C-alpha cells in the first residue's frame, strides 16, 4: 500500500488521477472492507500529497490568489453539497456518461496541439475570479458527488476556459483539489470511515511521491505536464469505461 500511495502521489502532483492507482490497490488489499472506509482512507492519505504539491508549485509558479482563493472556498462548499447529494440521489447515471466526457476532453486536447502550451490568461480581476469560482463550484460538486477525474477536469478547465498553460493549470488545480478533498475528508472523518493508522504511513509515502512529481513538472515544464495529462486521461477512459460497461 505504501508503494501504491507513493506512485499515486507522484501522478496526482502532476495532473491528478492518483486515485486510479490507490483506490484499486485499497480494494484489492481489503476486499471485505466497507467501500466508504477505503474511500475515506484514500482521501486521508492523498490530501497530504496534494497539499504539499500546492505549496511547492506556489513557490515557483505565480498564481492568481485573488481568483483561486474564492474558487477553493467555492470548491470546498460545493464538495460538501455533493457529498450530501449522493446520499439523496444515486450517481449511477454518471458512471456510463463519464468515459464519453473524458474521451471528448482527450480528443479536444489532441486536436488542439497548441492547447496549454502558452500561459496567456484570458481574463483579469473580477471576471477571472467569477469564472474560477464557477469552475471550483462545478467540479467541487462533481468531486463530492462522484469524483473520478476531478484533478484532470480542473486542469482542463483552467487551460481551456481561463487560458492557463498546463503547468499553471496544474498548480491551480492542486489548490482547488486540496479544498475539495478536505471537504470529503471532513465527511468521511465525521462518519468514522477512515483507518488513520494506515492513512498516516500512506500519507508520508504520498508526500514523497508528490515531491518527486512536482519537481519533474517544474523542471520539464508545460510540455511534460501536457503529455502526462494525456496519458492520465486515456487511463481514466479505460478504467471508467471498464467499470461502467464491463464489470459485472
N, C-alpha and C positions, 0 to 999 in steps of 0.2 A: 504493500500500500504506500510505503514511503517513496519508492521509486516512481509509482504512478502519480503521486502528488507532485513530485519534483518535475516530471515531464509536463504535467498539466499546468504548473506554474510557469514553465518555460513558454509553452504555446499561448497561454492566456495573456501573458505580459506583452505579447507582440500584437495579436489581433483578436484575442478572445477565443473561446472554444475549448478551454481546458476541461470543461465538463464532459466532452467527448471521450476523454481518457479516464478521468477519475470516477465518474458515476458508474460506467460499466464495470470498472475494477471493484468498486464497492459492492455492487450487486453480485458479482462473481464470487467475491470472498465471503459475503454474508447473505446467501440466498434466502434464508429464513427470516431475516430482519424486516421490520416494518419499513416500507419504502420512504415514508416521511423521515424516519430516523437517518436513513442513508443520505437523503437529500439535505437534511439539516447538517449532518456531519461534513458533507461535501462543502456546503456554504461556509461552515466554521473554519475549514482549512483554507479554502480558496480566497476568502476575503483578505487574508494577510498578504498573500502574493499580489493581489490586485492593488491593495493599499500601498505596498512598498513600490510597486511599479509606478503608481501615481506620483509618489514623492520623487522617484528617480527621474521620471520624464520632466517634472516641473522644474528641476534644476537645470535642465539642458534645453528645454523647448519652451518658448514663450507662449503661454496660454491666456486666453481672454477670460480672466476670472470674473469680470463683470457679467458675462453671459453664462459661464459654466457653473458658477456658484448657485444662482437661482435654478439652473437646469438640474443640478444634482439634488437640490431640495425637492423639486417637482418630481424627479425620478423616484426619490425615496417615498414620497407620499403616494404616488401612483402605484408603486410596487406593493405597498401595504393594502391599497384598494384592490389590486389584482389578486393578492393572496386571499383576501376576504371573498372576492367574487368567485374564486374557484371552489369555495365551499357552497356556493349557491347554484352555479352553472357548470356543467361538465365541459372541459376544454377539448373533448374528443374531436369536434369538427376541425380544430386547428391541426390535428395530427396528420390528416390527409392533405391539408392545404399547404402546410409548411414546406415540404420538398419543392413544390411548384414555385413558391415565392423565392426560395433560395436559388432555384435554377434561374429565375429571371435576374436576380442580383448577379449571379455568376456570368450569365451571357452578356448582360449590360457592361460589366466590368471588362470582360474580354473584348467586346466590340469597341469600347472606348479606350484605346490603348494609351491615350494621354490622361485618362481619368486619374486624379490624385497624384500626378507627378509634380505639380507645381502648387505651392501654397499661395492661393490668391483668394482670400475671404471675400465673399460677395456682399456682405452686409456689415454694418457698423452700429455701435451704440445700441439703442433700444430695439431696433429691428433685429439685430443679431441675437440679443437677449431673448426676445419673444420667440424666435424660431428655435433657439437652443432649448428653451423651456418646453416648447411643444414636442420636440424630439425626446427630451428627457421624460416627459409625462407619458407619451405614447408608448415608447419602448419600455419604460418602467412598468406601466400597466401590463404589458405583454410578459415581462420578466416575472412579475408576481403571479400572473395567471397561468403561464405555461413555461416559458423560459429558454428552450434550446436556441442557440444562435444569437443571444442578446448582444454579446460583445461585437459580433460581426455586423449586426444591424446598426449598432451605434456608429461603428467605423464608416459603414456605407453611407449613412445619412449625413454624417459630418462632411464626407467628401462630396457627395452629390448635391446636397442642399446648401451647405454653408461654404463650399469651395475650398476646404482644407486639403492639404496633401495627406498622404496616408500616414506619415509619421506624426503630424499634428493631430490628425483624426484619432489615431490610436492612443495618443497621450490624453486627449479629451475623453475618449471612451472609457479609459481606465477610471477616471474620476467618477463619471456617471455610473459605471458598472459597480464601483465600490459602494455608492449610495444605494443602488437597488439591491445589492447583495446584503447590505446592512439591514434593510427593511425585512428581507426574507429571513435573515438570521434572527432578528428580533421575534418574528412569529414562531419560528421553529424552537427557539430557546424557551419562549413562554409556554409552548405546548410540551416541552420536555423531550423534544425529538433530536437531541444532539448527544453523541458519545464524546464527551470532552477529552477523555484520556487518549482516544485515537486522534481527535482533531488537533491536539497540541503537537504531536510528532509530525503529523501530516502537514500542519501549518508551517513548521520550520522547514520542511522539505520544499513546500510550495514557495516559500520566500527565496530559498536558494535557486530554484528554477526560475523564478521571476527576475532575480538579479541578473542571471545569465541571459535570459531572453531580452530584457531591457537593454543590456549592454550591446548585444548584437544589433538590435533595432536602431539604437543611437549611432552605432559605429557604421552600419551599412546604409542607413537612411531609408528614404521613401521607396525606392525600387525593391529593396529587400522585403519591406513590410507588405508591399503590394503582392509579391509572389507568395508570401506566407498566407495572406488573406485569401487569395485564390485557392490555395491548397486546402485551407481550413473550411471554406465554404463548400468546396467539392466533397470533402469528407462529411460535412454536415448533411449534404443532399443524400449521400449514400446511406448514412446512419438513419436519418429521419424517414427516408423512403422505405428502408427495410422495416423500421418499427411500424410504419403506417400500413404497409401493404403485404409484407411477407411474414412478419412474426405472428405466430398462431396465438 
